[in-house]
Amino acid sequence: MTLLPAKIHRPVALFCLLLAACGPTKPPPMGIEDATRQLQAAREAGGSTYAPLEIRNAEERLSMARSAAGKKDYEDALHFAQESQVNSELALAKSRLGKTREKVEARTRENAQLRQDLSTNPDAAGANSQ
């Protein structure tokens, strides 16, 4: 009687294996969604103004990633999505740097104007401080 269960288990296991192999398979994560979000964040941060080349490169790589994924070339899709993310991160950093530089330049101009006002009318500065 021990032969009967062994004979039943093999066909059932084989059937389950075949059933799993024929079922729909989900593609591996390619990072396209992450790259899309990163690109959007870079755009919102002003990447088109401060880092247009990086934004353009990120868009191109993202498009290539989507194309490769459509062809089921998941390795290339992952590679292009990662390149898109890196370009987007660089655009985001350049945008932040550009905005910070603008603030520094504005403060520098304000300070220069205050110095000029102080040098031309030192009595007004003393009256304002009291």
Secondary structure in CASP SS format (residue, H / E / C, confidence):
PFRMAT SS
TARGET T0000
AUTHOR 0000-0000-0000
METHOD secondary structure of the structure
MODEL  1
M C 1.00
T C 1.00
L H 1.00
L H 1.00
P H 1.00
A H 1.00
K H 1.00
I H 1.00
H H 1.00
R H 1.00
P H 1.00
V H 1.00
A H 1.00
L H 1.00
F H 1.00
C H 1.00
L H 1.00
L H 1.00
L H 1.00
A H 1.00
A H 1.00
C H 1.00
G C 1.00
P C 1.00
T C 1.00
K C 1.00
P C 1.00
P C 1.00
P C 1.00
M C 1.00
G C 1.00
I H 1.00
E H 1.00
D H 1.00
A H 1.00
T H 1.00
R H 1.00
Q H 1.00
L H 1.00
Q H 1.00
A H 1.00
A H 1.00
R H 1.00
E H 1.00
A C 1.00
G C 1.00
G H 1.00
S H 1.00
T H 1.00
Y H 1.00
A C 1.00
P H 1.00
L H 1.00
E H 1.00
I H 1.00
R H 1.00
N H 1.00
A H 1.00
E H 1.00
E H 1.00
R H 1.00
L H 1.00
S H 1.00
M H 1.00
A H 1.00
R H 1.00
S H 1.00
A H 1.00
A H 1.00
G H 1.00
K C 1.00
K C 1.00
D C 1.00
Y H 1.00
E H 1.00
D H 1.00
A H 1.00
L H 1.00
H H 1.00
F H 1.00
A H 1.00
Q H 1.00
E H 1.00
S H 1.00
Q H 1.00
V H 1.00
N H 1.00
S H 1.00
E H 1.00
L H 1.00
A H 1.00
L H 1.00
A H 1.00
K H 1.00
S H 1.00
R H 1.00
L H 1.00
G H 1.00
K H 1.00
T H 1.00
R H 1.00
E H 1.00
K H 1.00
V H 1.00
E H 1.00
A H 1.00
R H 1.00
T H 1.00
R H 1.00
E H 1.00
N H 1.00
A H 1.00
Q H 1.00
L H 1.00
R H 1.00
Q H 1.00
D H 1.00
L H 1.00
S H 1.00
T H 1.00
N C 1.00
P H 1.00
D H 1.00
A H 1.00
A H 1.00
G H 1.00
A H 1.00
N H 1.00
S H 1.00
Q C 1.00
END
